[in-house]
Amino acid sequence: MEIDVFTLFPQAFAWFERQRHVTNAIARGHRLGYVNYRDHTPLNAGQVDDMPFGGGAGMVLRVDVVEAALRARYGVDPVSLAADRRVVALTPSGRLLDDAFVDELAQEQRLTLLSGRYEGFDQRVLDHFVSDELSIGRYVLAGGELAAMVVCDAVLRKLPGSLGHEHSVLEESFSQALEGAPEYPHYTRPAEHRGWTVPEVLLSGHHAKIREWRREQSRARAASAHPGDTEPTGGPLP
Ligand code: ADE
């Protein structure tokens, strides 16, 4: 998989790039690259944003700047890009990221993430260059970099070989294997700490019973989930 992150702050990803599942993915031939909008702006003095027409607070990332950066990277009119790859703009009002959306993105060969800053993108970027708008939650971040890292983290760890243990991706919170429910509780040594014990069944060595217990726990957690946690995803804000 090839992921390109468009950002004004590529250096913000330095820590992220050193994480084990990311280095594993890269060692296996996946690619994570960055394009700095500022390196391709057609404007003077590295300008990338401008005041919103109609007034209002904040600055807006310009459509000509985003176009120049996309053209520089892909060598085509970015209007035609979304036919060939997912071009995902990170916006607070986009489709909410969940496990199904991550699975969808992890199946792509090529993925472009556009981070915004300031008040966000000129609407024409969203109307003409992108295939998806993605939100990591209904709150506003100062920029899309953290959201881009969340997406890369969640997607890369799904790729075969990124995690040490393939099973961890198959049976984890919100996966199909758990019918979309949160994961069951985990325990490790010591078996008793301050009188707090581990459920007997986990020490029994009886795999079928353990599986059954975990499934029950997972379902119980889903049933008692906060109502906000079960909000259907996929739609823009009303
Ligand atoms: N950019 C600013 N806030 C965001 C959010 N909540 N999700 C994705 N991108 C964003």
py3Dmol code that shows the C-alpha trace and the ligand (Angstrom):
import py3Dmol

protein = """\
ATOM      1  CA  MET A   1       0.000   0.000   0.000  1.00  0.00           C
ATOM      2  CA  GLU A   2       1.132   3.497  -0.790  1.00  0.00           C
ATOM      3  CA  ILE A   3      -0.031   6.326   1.467  1.00  0.00           C
ATOM      4  CA  ASP A   4       0.681   9.975   0.688  1.00  0.00           C
ATOM      5  CA  VAL A   5      -0.037  12.538   3.370  1.00  0.00           C
ATOM      6  CA  PHE A   6      -0.396  16.135   2.219  1.00  0.00           C
ATOM      7  CA  THR A   7       0.413  18.461   5.079  1.00  0.00           C
ATOM      8  CA  LEU A   8       2.062  21.711   6.100  1.00  0.00           C
ATOM      9  CA  PHE A   9       3.885  19.847   8.877  1.00  0.00           C
ATOM     10  CA  PRO A  10       5.547  16.663   7.612  1.00  0.00           C
ATOM     11  CA  GLN A  11       7.942  16.820  10.578  1.00  0.00           C
ATOM     12  CA  ALA A  12       4.968  16.154  12.865  1.00  0.00           C
ATOM     13  CA  PHE A  13       5.042  12.511  11.672  1.00  0.00           C
ATOM     14  CA  ALA A  14       8.605  11.779  12.837  1.00  0.00           C
ATOM     15  CA  TRP A  15       7.544  10.058  16.063  1.00  0.00           C
ATOM     16  CA  PHE A  16       4.758   8.162  14.359  1.00  0.00           C
ATOM     17  CA  GLU A  17       7.122   6.780  11.719  1.00  0.00           C
ATOM     18  CA  ARG A  18       9.251   5.161  14.390  1.00  0.00           C
ATOM     19  CA  GLN A  19       6.414   3.036  15.787  1.00  0.00           C
ATOM     20  CA  ARG A  20       6.926  -0.683  15.377  1.00  0.00           C
ATOM     21  CA  HIS A  21       3.863  -1.476  13.294  1.00  0.00           C
ATOM     22  CA  VAL A  22       4.760   1.382  10.965  1.00  0.00           C
ATOM     23  CA  THR A  23       8.389   0.304  10.534  1.00  0.00           C
ATOM     24  CA  ASN A  24       7.145  -3.279  10.047  1.00  0.00           C
ATOM     25  CA  ALA A  25       4.735  -2.175   7.328  1.00  0.00           C
ATOM     26  CA  ILE A  26       7.437  -0.158   5.586  1.00  0.00           C
ATOM     27  CA  ALA A  27       9.916  -3.043   5.819  1.00  0.00           C
ATOM     28  CA  ARG A  28       7.296  -5.174   4.066  1.00  0.00           C
ATOM     29  CA  GLY A  29       7.203  -2.794   1.112  1.00  0.00           C
ATOM     30  CA  HIS A  30       4.378  -0.466   2.075  1.00  0.00           C
ATOM     31  CA  ARG A  31       5.130   3.204   1.636  1.00  0.00           C
ATOM     32  CA  LEU A  32       4.324   6.307   3.667  1.00  0.00           C
ATOM     33  CA  GLY A  33       5.233   9.598   2.002  1.00  0.00           C
ATOM     34  CA  TYR A  34       4.602  13.270   2.592  1.00  0.00           C
ATOM     35  CA  VAL A  35       3.953  16.266   0.409  1.00  0.00           C
ATOM     36  CA  ASN A  36       4.252  19.727   1.917  1.00  0.00           C
ATOM     37  CA  TYR A  37       1.702  22.075   0.329  1.00  0.00           C
ATOM     38  CA  ARG A  38       4.143  24.900   0.923  1.00  0.00           C
ATOM     39  CA  ASP A  39       6.760  23.316  -1.343  1.00  0.00           C
ATOM     40  CA  HIS A  40       4.417  23.609  -4.306  1.00  0.00           C
ATOM     41  CA  THR A  41       2.510  26.827  -3.759  1.00  0.00           C
ATOM     42  CA  PRO A  42       2.330  29.030  -6.849  1.00  0.00           C
ATOM     43  CA  LEU A  43       2.072  32.074  -4.534  1.00  0.00           C
ATOM     44  CA  ASN A  44       4.787  34.307  -3.174  1.00  0.00           C
ATOM     45  CA  ALA A  45       6.518  33.829   0.154  1.00  0.00           C
ATOM     46  CA  GLY A  46       5.182  30.329   0.667  1.00  0.00           C
ATOM     47  CA  GLN A  47       1.588  31.485   1.063  1.00  0.00           C
ATOM     48  CA  VAL A  48      -0.911  28.628   1.249  1.00  0.00           C
ATOM     49  CA  ASP A  49      -4.017  30.119   2.833  1.00  0.00           C
ATOM     50  CA  ASP A  50      -6.226  33.160   2.574  1.00  0.00           C
ATOM     51  CA  MET A  51      -9.053  35.029   4.287  1.00  0.00           C
ATOM     52  CA  PRO A  52     -12.544  33.612   3.742  1.00  0.00           C
ATOM     53  CA  PHE A  53     -14.751  35.423   1.241  1.00  0.00           C
ATOM     54  CA  GLY A  54     -17.683  36.933   3.112  1.00  0.00           C
ATOM     55  CA  GLY A  55     -15.548  37.523   6.197  1.00  0.00           C
ATOM     56  CA  GLY A  56     -15.222  35.506   9.356  1.00  0.00           C
ATOM     57  CA  ALA A  57     -12.486  34.193  11.576  1.00  0.00           C
ATOM     58  CA  GLY A  58      -9.596  32.075  10.460  1.00  0.00           C
ATOM     59  CA  MET A  59      -7.853  31.295   7.238  1.00  0.00           C
ATOM     60  CA  VAL A  60      -8.766  28.854   4.499  1.00  0.00           C
ATOM     61  CA  LEU A  61      -6.401  26.527   2.621  1.00  0.00           C
ATOM     62  CA  ARG A  62      -6.482  27.664  -1.011  1.00  0.00           C
ATOM     63  CA  VAL A  63      -7.765  25.485  -3.850  1.00  0.00           C
ATOM     64  CA  ASP A  64      -4.950  26.547  -6.219  1.00  0.00           C
ATOM     65  CA  VAL A  65      -2.353  25.557  -3.624  1.00  0.00           C
ATOM     66  CA  VAL A  66      -3.887  22.130  -3.040  1.00  0.00           C
ATOM     67  CA  GLU A  67      -4.178  21.636  -6.798  1.00  0.00           C
ATOM     68  CA  ALA A  68      -0.511  22.531  -7.341  1.00  0.00           C
ATOM     69  CA  ALA A  69       0.607  20.065  -4.661  1.00  0.00           C
ATOM     70  CA  LEU A  70      -1.540  17.247  -6.085  1.00  0.00           C
ATOM     71  CA  ARG A  71      -0.333  17.958  -9.647  1.00  0.00           C
ATOM     72  CA  ALA A  72       3.286  18.005  -8.491  1.00  0.00           C
ATOM     73  CA  ARG A  73       2.914  14.617  -6.826  1.00  0.00           C
ATOM     74  CA  TYR A  74       0.782  12.804  -9.404  1.00  0.00           C
ATOM     75  CA  GLY A  75       1.399  14.702 -12.650  1.00  0.00           C
ATOM     76  CA  VAL A  76      -2.283  14.753 -13.615  1.00  0.00           C
ATOM     77  CA  ASP A  77      -5.242  17.045 -13.237  1.00  0.00           C
ATOM     78  CA  PRO A  78      -6.397  16.236  -9.676  1.00  0.00           C
ATOM     79  CA  VAL A  79     -10.006  16.255 -10.878  1.00  0.00           C
ATOM     80  CA  SER A  80      -9.269  12.846 -12.400  1.00  0.00           C
ATOM     81  CA  LEU A  81      -7.404  11.461  -9.370  1.00  0.00           C
ATOM     82  CA  ALA A  82     -10.287  10.096  -7.346  1.00  0.00           C
ATOM     83  CA  ALA A  83     -11.068   7.609 -10.156  1.00  0.00           C
ATOM     84  CA  ASP A  84      -7.697   5.963  -9.537  1.00  0.00           C
ATOM     85  CA  ARG A  85      -7.181   6.243  -5.764  1.00  0.00           C
ATOM     86  CA  ARG A  86      -8.985   7.174  -2.574  1.00  0.00           C
ATOM     87  CA  VAL A  87      -8.334  10.863  -1.949  1.00  0.00           C
ATOM     88  CA  VAL A  88      -9.452  11.511   1.610  1.00  0.00           C
ATOM     89  CA  ALA A  89      -9.797  14.987   3.085  1.00  0.00           C
ATOM     90  CA  LEU A  90      -9.610  15.128   6.886  1.00  0.00           C
ATOM     91  CA  THR A  91     -12.472  17.286   8.099  1.00  0.00           C
ATOM     92  CA  PRO A  92     -14.402  17.386  11.393  1.00  0.00           C
ATOM     93  CA  SER A  93     -17.733  16.991   9.584  1.00  0.00           C
ATOM     94  CA  GLY A  94     -16.717  14.059   7.353  1.00  0.00           C
ATOM     95  CA  ARG A  95     -17.764  10.407   7.590  1.00  0.00           C
ATOM     96  CA  LEU A  96     -16.887   9.151  11.070  1.00  0.00           C
ATOM     97  CA  LEU A  97     -13.979   6.742  11.170  1.00  0.00           C
ATOM     98  CA  ASP A  98     -14.893   3.293  12.450  1.00  0.00           C
ATOM     99  CA  ASP A  99     -13.531  -0.229  12.020  1.00  0.00           C
ATOM    100  CA  ALA A 100     -15.492  -0.819   8.795  1.00  0.00           C
ATOM    101  CA  PHE A 101     -14.148   2.407   7.267  1.00  0.00           C
ATOM    102  CA  VAL A 102     -10.602   1.423   8.305  1.00  0.00           C
ATOM    103  CA  ASP A 103     -11.079  -1.992   6.638  1.00  0.00           C
ATOM    104  CA  GLU A 104     -12.258  -0.265   3.489  1.00  0.00           C
ATOM    105  CA  LEU A 105      -9.189   1.966   3.379  1.00  0.00           C
ATOM    106  CA  ALA A 106      -6.825  -0.893   4.236  1.00  0.00           C
ATOM    107  CA  GLN A 107      -7.962  -2.689   1.070  1.00  0.00           C
ATOM    108  CA  GLU A 108      -6.827   0.179  -1.161  1.00  0.00           C
ATOM    109  CA  GLN A 109      -3.527   0.008  -3.011  1.00  0.00           C
ATOM    110  CA  ARG A 110      -3.141   3.781  -3.018  1.00  0.00           C
ATOM    111  CA  LEU A 111      -4.380   6.284  -0.487  1.00  0.00           C
ATOM    112  CA  THR A 112      -4.037  10.063  -0.342  1.00  0.00           C
ATOM    113  CA  LEU A 113      -4.744  11.944   2.886  1.00  0.00           C
ATOM    114  CA  LEU A 114      -5.225  15.690   2.782  1.00  0.00           C
ATOM    115  CA  SER A 115      -4.667  17.465   6.095  1.00  0.00           C
ATOM    116  CA  GLY A 116      -6.150  20.875   6.524  1.00  0.00           C
ATOM    117  CA  ARG A 117      -5.114  23.640   8.883  1.00  0.00           C
ATOM    118  CA  TYR A 118      -6.726  26.871   9.899  1.00  0.00           C
ATOM    119  CA  GLU A 119     -10.478  26.930   9.135  1.00  0.00           C
ATOM    120  CA  GLY A 120     -10.096  24.031   6.713  1.00  0.00           C
ATOM    121  CA  PHE A 121     -10.229  23.676   2.939  1.00  0.00           C
ATOM    122  CA  ASP A 122     -11.725  25.892   0.302  1.00  0.00           C
ATOM    123  CA  GLN A 123     -14.954  24.008  -0.514  1.00  0.00           C
ATOM    124  CA  ARG A 124     -13.812  23.516  -4.124  1.00  0.00           C
ATOM    125  CA  VAL A 125     -11.063  21.171  -2.910  1.00  0.00           C
ATOM    126  CA  LEU A 126     -13.743  18.967  -1.374  1.00  0.00           C
ATOM    127  CA  ASP A 127     -16.083  19.297  -4.345  1.00  0.00           C
ATOM    128  CA  HIS A 128     -13.580  18.493  -7.088  1.00  0.00           C
ATOM    129  CA  PHE A 129     -10.498  16.682  -5.811  1.00  0.00           C
ATOM    130  CA  VAL A 130     -11.532  14.242  -3.105  1.00  0.00           C
ATOM    131  CA  SER A 131     -13.373  10.921  -2.972  1.00  0.00           C
ATOM    132  CA  ASP A 132     -14.061  10.979   0.773  1.00  0.00           C
ATOM    133  CA  GLU A 133     -14.219  13.315   3.740  1.00  0.00           C
ATOM    134  CA  LEU A 134     -13.209  11.645   6.978  1.00  0.00           C
ATOM    135  CA  SER A 135     -13.633  12.731  10.585  1.00  0.00           C
ATOM    136  CA  ILE A 136     -12.029  11.067  13.587  1.00  0.00           C
ATOM    137  CA  GLY A 137     -14.673  12.519  15.905  1.00  0.00           C
ATOM    138  CA  ARG A 138     -17.118  15.323  16.360  1.00  0.00           C
ATOM    139  CA  TYR A 139     -14.683  17.897  17.689  1.00  0.00           C
ATOM    140  CA  VAL A 140     -12.391  20.308  15.922  1.00  0.00           C
ATOM    141  CA  LEU A 141      -8.632  19.825  15.912  1.00  0.00           C
ATOM    142  CA  ALA A 142      -6.230  22.617  15.073  1.00  0.00           C
ATOM    143  CA  GLY A 143      -5.222  20.650  11.996  1.00  0.00           C
ATOM    144  CA  GLY A 144      -5.603  17.351  10.216  1.00  0.00           C
ATOM    145  CA  GLU A 145      -2.168  15.935  11.096  1.00  0.00           C
ATOM    146  CA  LEU A 146      -3.292  14.070  14.208  1.00  0.00           C
ATOM    147  CA  ALA A 147      -6.306  12.776  12.300  1.00  0.00           C
ATOM    148  CA  ALA A 148      -4.020  11.629   9.456  1.00  0.00           C
ATOM    149  CA  MET A 149      -1.856   9.794  11.981  1.00  0.00           C
ATOM    150  CA  VAL A 150      -4.926   8.127  13.473  1.00  0.00           C
ATOM    151  CA  VAL A 151      -5.967   6.931  10.023  1.00  0.00           C
ATOM    152  CA  CYS A 152      -2.455   5.715   9.121  1.00  0.00           C
ATOM    153  CA  ASP A 153      -2.125   3.971  12.481  1.00  0.00           C
ATOM    154  CA  ALA A 154      -5.452   2.192  12.199  1.00  0.00           C
ATOM    155  CA  VAL A 155      -4.917   1.250   8.536  1.00  0.00           C
ATOM    156  CA  LEU A 156      -1.277   0.141   8.755  1.00  0.00           C
ATOM    157  CA  ARG A 157      -1.860  -2.149  11.718  1.00  0.00           C
ATOM    158  CA  LYS A 158      -4.461  -4.003   9.621  1.00  0.00           C
ATOM    159  CA  LEU A 159      -1.919  -4.861   6.928  1.00  0.00           C
ATOM    160  CA  PRO A 160      -0.569  -8.407   7.124  1.00  0.00           C
ATOM    161  CA  GLY A 161       2.678  -8.566   9.078  1.00  0.00           C
ATOM    162  CA  SER A 162       2.432  -5.126  10.713  1.00  0.00           C
ATOM    163  CA  LEU A 163       1.566  -6.550  14.111  1.00  0.00           C
ATOM    164  CA  GLY A 164       3.438  -9.449  15.627  1.00  0.00           C
ATOM    165  CA  HIS A 165       0.294 -11.504  16.007  1.00  0.00           C
ATOM    166  CA  GLU A 166      -2.148 -11.688  13.070  1.00  0.00           C
ATOM    167  CA  HIS A 167      -4.919 -12.905  15.321  1.00  0.00           C
ATOM    168  CA  SER A 168      -4.967  -9.607  17.213  1.00  0.00           C
ATOM    169  CA  VAL A 169      -6.414  -7.817  14.187  1.00  0.00           C
ATOM    170  CA  LEU A 170      -9.038 -10.447  13.448  1.00  0.00           C
ATOM    171  CA  GLU A 171     -10.563 -10.614  16.883  1.00  0.00           C
ATOM    172  CA  GLU A 172     -10.394  -7.141  18.322  1.00  0.00           C
ATOM    173  CA  SER A 173     -12.902  -4.515  19.340  1.00  0.00           C
ATOM    174  CA  PHE A 174     -15.514  -3.718  16.685  1.00  0.00           C
ATOM    175  CA  SER A 175     -14.278  -6.401  14.281  1.00  0.00           C
ATOM    176  CA  GLN A 176     -16.668  -8.670  12.372  1.00  0.00           C
ATOM    177  CA  ALA A 177     -15.370 -11.628  14.363  1.00  0.00           C
ATOM    178  CA  LEU A 178     -16.843  -9.992  17.456  1.00  0.00           C
ATOM    179  CA  GLU A 179     -19.988  -8.924  15.607  1.00  0.00           C
ATOM    180  CA  GLY A 180     -18.903  -5.298  15.880  1.00  0.00           C
ATOM    181  CA  ALA A 181     -18.860  -5.440  19.689  1.00  0.00           C
ATOM    182  CA  PRO A 182     -16.084  -4.191  21.982  1.00  0.00           C
ATOM    183  CA  GLU A 183     -13.394  -6.718  22.835  1.00  0.00           C
ATOM    184  CA  TYR A 184     -13.618  -8.978  25.900  1.00  0.00           C
ATOM    185  CA  PRO A 185     -11.477  -8.197  28.981  1.00  0.00           C
ATOM    186  CA  HIS A 186      -7.866  -9.385  29.145  1.00  0.00           C
ATOM    187  CA  TYR A 187      -5.884 -10.517  32.180  1.00  0.00           C
ATOM    188  CA  THR A 188      -2.260 -11.495  32.690  1.00  0.00           C
ATOM    189  CA  ARG A 189      -0.012 -12.471  35.589  1.00  0.00           C
ATOM    190  CA  PRO A 190      -0.262 -12.279  38.550  1.00  0.00           C
ATOM    191  CA  ALA A 191      -3.426 -14.382  38.818  1.00  0.00           C
ATOM    192  CA  GLU A 192      -4.172 -12.557  42.052  1.00  0.00           C
ATOM    193  CA  HIS A 193      -3.267  -9.005  43.049  1.00  0.00           C
ATOM    194  CA  ARG A 194      -4.542  -7.449  46.297  1.00  0.00           C
ATOM    195  CA  GLY A 195      -7.249 -10.108  46.345  1.00  0.00           C
ATOM    196  CA  TRP A 196      -8.381  -9.184  42.821  1.00  0.00           C
ATOM    197  CA  THR A 197      -8.614 -12.458  41.008  1.00  0.00           C
ATOM    198  CA  VAL A 198      -8.776 -13.510  37.394  1.00  0.00           C
ATOM    199  CA  PRO A 199     -11.986 -15.214  36.169  1.00  0.00           C
ATOM    200  CA  GLU A 200     -11.610 -18.938  36.835  1.00  0.00           C
ATOM    201  CA  VAL A 201     -12.482 -19.966  33.303  1.00  0.00           C
ATOM    202  CA  LEU A 202      -9.392 -18.219  31.891  1.00  0.00           C
ATOM    203  CA  LEU A 203      -7.165 -20.411  34.052  1.00  0.00           C
ATOM    204  CA  SER A 204      -9.031 -23.600  33.144  1.00  0.00           C
ATOM    205  CA  GLY A 205      -7.245 -24.327  29.864  1.00  0.00           C
ATOM    206  CA  HIS A 206     -10.652 -25.199  28.400  1.00  0.00           C
ATOM    207  CA  HIS A 207     -10.528 -23.408  25.059  1.00  0.00           C
ATOM    208  CA  ALA A 208     -14.151 -23.830  24.024  1.00  0.00           C
ATOM    209  CA  LYS A 209     -15.344 -22.494  27.384  1.00  0.00           C
ATOM    210  CA  ILE A 210     -12.896 -19.593  27.195  1.00  0.00           C
ATOM    211  CA  ARG A 211     -14.155 -18.717  23.719  1.00  0.00           C
ATOM    212  CA  GLU A 212     -17.729 -18.835  24.926  1.00  0.00           C
ATOM    213  CA  TRP A 213     -16.951 -16.698  27.995  1.00  0.00           C
ATOM    214  CA  ARG A 214     -15.166 -14.103  25.870  1.00  0.00           C
ATOM    215  CA  ARG A 215     -18.046 -13.926  23.406  1.00  0.00           C
ATOM    216  CA  GLU A 216     -20.493 -13.393  26.290  1.00  0.00           C
ATOM    217  CA  GLN A 217     -18.310 -10.673  27.803  1.00  0.00           C
ATOM    218  CA  SER A 218     -18.037  -8.951  24.474  1.00  0.00           C
ATOM    219  CA  ARG A 219     -21.810  -9.031  23.939  1.00  0.00           C
ATOM    220  CA  ALA A 220     -22.425  -7.772  27.476  1.00  0.00           C
ATOM    221  CA  ARG A 221     -20.068  -4.860  26.861  1.00  0.00           C
ATOM    222  CA  ALA A 222     -21.909  -4.021  23.644  1.00  0.00           C
ATOM    223  CA  ALA A 223     -25.248  -4.090  25.459  1.00  0.00           C
ATOM    224  CA  SER A 224     -24.036  -1.745  28.183  1.00  0.00           C
ATOM    225  CA  ALA A 225     -22.166   0.592  25.819  1.00  0.00           C
ATOM    226  CA  HIS A 226     -22.785   4.286  26.144  1.00  0.00           C
ATOM    227  CA  PRO A 227     -25.562   5.233  23.690  1.00  0.00           C
ATOM    228  CA  GLY A 228     -23.161   7.662  22.023  1.00  0.00           C
ATOM    229  CA  ASP A 229     -20.829   4.756  21.239  1.00  0.00           C
ATOM    230  CA  THR A 230     -23.387   3.054  19.054  1.00  0.00           C
ATOM    231  CA  GLU A 231     -24.190   6.070  16.922  1.00  0.00           C
ATOM    232  CA  PRO A 232     -24.604   4.906  13.337  1.00  0.00           C
ATOM    233  CA  THR A 233     -21.743   6.143  11.198  1.00  0.00           C
ATOM    234  CA  GLY A 234     -21.446   7.024   7.595  1.00  0.00           C
ATOM    235  CA  GLY A 235     -23.446  10.197   7.338  1.00  0.00           C
ATOM    236  CA  PRO A 236     -22.490  13.831   7.532  1.00  0.00           C
ATOM    237  CA  LEU A 237     -23.639  15.932  10.450  1.00  0.00           C
ATOM    238  CA  PRO A 238     -27.265  17.043  10.186  1.00  0.00           C
TER     239      PRO A 238
END
"""
ligand_1 = """\
10
ADE
N -9.480 18.308 11.202
C -9.880 19.078 12.234
N -10.667 18.393 13.072
C -10.770 17.121 12.557
C -11.446 15.951 12.961
N -12.181 15.916 14.072
N -11.331 14.858 12.193
C -10.603 14.891 11.063
N -9.956 15.974 10.631
C -10.026 17.085 11.357
"""
view = py3Dmol.view(width=600, height=400)
view.addModel(protein, "pdb")
view.setStyle({"model": 0}, {"cartoon": {"style": "trace"}})
view.addModel(ligand_1, "xyz")
view.setStyle({"model": 1}, {"stick": {}})
view.zoomTo()
view.show()
